[in-house]
Amino acid sequence: MDAKGWVLRAIERLGWAGEREIVRWLDEEGEELSKKELREALEALLAEGRVEVRGGLYRAKPKEGGRRAFDRLFGE
């Protein structure tokens, strides 16, 4: 798995998490990333729209497919 994959997995497991928590989780999983690699992965995931950031905390963006299906099924 590449750095983006590891960072995304960490964020999915942790929910809202800062860089420190992400690094700690990665260390526990045996995956070493430099600060530069972590920041590049986070920037790439943000650019792809796969994560969001608020106040220095990251989380995986909620998937919208289920919401659209619900709206189509029960929409006005």
C-alpha positions in Angstrom: 0.0 0.0 0.0 1.3 3.5 -0.8 1.5 6.4 1.7 -1.9 7.8 0.7 -3.5 4.4 1.3 -2.0 4.2 4.8 -2.9 7.7 5.7 -6.5 7.2 4.5 -6.8 4.0 6.4 -5.6 5.7 9.6 -8.0 8.6 9.2 -10.9 6.1 8.6 -10.0 4.2 11.7 -9.5 7.3 13.9 -12.3 9.5 12.8 -11.3 13.1 13.4 -7.5 13.1 13.8 -4.6 15.4 13.8 -1.2 14.6 12.3 0.1 13.4 15.6 -2.7 10.8 16.0 -2.2 9.7 12.4 1.5 9.2 12.9 0.9 7.3 16.2 -1.6 5.0 14.5 0.8 4.4 11.6 3.7 3.6 14.0 1.5 1.1 15.9 0.7 -0.6 12.5 4.5 -0.7 11.7 4.4 1.8 8.9 7.0 4.6 9.0 6.3 7.9 7.2 8.3 11.1 7.4 6.5 14.4 8.1 7.0 15.3 4.5 5.4 12.1 3.2 2.5 12.5 5.6 1.9 16.1 4.5 2.1 15.2 0.8 -0.3 12.3 1.3 -2.8 14.6 3.2 -2.5 17.3 0.5 -3.2 14.7 -2.2 -6.2 13.2 -0.4 -7.6 16.7 0.2 -7.1 17.6 -3.5 -8.9 14.3 -4.5 -11.8 15.2 -2.2 -11.4 12.0 -0.1 -10.7 13.8 3.2 -11.8 17.0 4.8 -10.0 19.2 7.3 -11.4 21.4 10.1 -9.2 23.1 12.7 -6.2 20.9 11.9 -8.2 17.7 12.2 -8.8 15.4 9.3 -11.5 12.9 8.6 -12.7 10.8 5.7 -15.4 12.5 3.7 -18.7 10.8 4.0 -19.8 9.0 1.0 -22.8 10.6 -0.8 -24.1 7.7 -2.9 -26.4 6.4 -0.1 -27.8 9.9 0.5 -28.6 10.4 -3.2 -30.3 7.0 -3.4 -32.4 7.8 -0.3 -33.3 11.2 -1.7 -34.4 9.6 -5.0 -36.4 7.0 -3.2 -38.2 9.2 -0.7 -37.7 12.6 -2.4 -40.5 15.1 -2.9 
